[in-house]
Amino acid sequence: MNYNYLPTADSQADYRNRRSKDVQDERIVGDYLDAYFYPTFTTSTTRNTDKALQIAGLDISATHPNGYKFTIDEKAATHWAGRNLQTFAHEINSINVAGQLYDGWLLDFHSASEWLVEVWIDGINSTDGKLHDYTNITDATIVLVYKQDLYDYLRKKNLSSTSLKAVANNLRMMNKPSEYYNGFKITHQMNYQEHACNILIPRDTLINTISRYAVQIKNGNITIFKK
């Protein structure tokens, strides 16, 4: 299906600016995770620098003390830093610059990673509220999620990929910002070129039900919620 969301010059410039800032924020969050999070449960990590593999969803490879190898895709709610966010947005699908629909990272079953690291930035110390380097992050909550656990959870809630895509399609066709489906809020980013649709999963559900490991890091001090 082709959507009538072909970008204007202004929207393309906006997208490029936002994407450039997102890439910078992702690097900063990666530095923070390398400094504080990964040392809590791994003996070694290798950050991927290959662009093709990054696009395929592989940000980092890590080794547990028992020898298990993690392949990880990192996600961080950087746009909501310091705002007490109680959900995490999981991308269902988006529209590309040609107006064509493609699956988002939640439904990318061909991803090169088996695990997600999801980060809430709960505290930030910069005067302008932006990330300039990883020392700006004073407080973060982080979960390690095995993707199959996430898919199993969604299936138990009758949230199949087909049904999620159908809800997303309806939001775009009706030009609606959001609706609830099976108890979960599905959002449509109407003001952005890519018109991404996301399912919002509560923070406490990700920590207590879905994740395999969860921590809070505050001023460098580690509190383990789940291990």
Summary of the structure (lengths in Angstrom):
residues: 227
radius of gyration: 17.6
end to end distance: 43.5
largest distance: 51.9
contacts: 666
relative contact order: 0.17
helix: 34%
strand: 34%
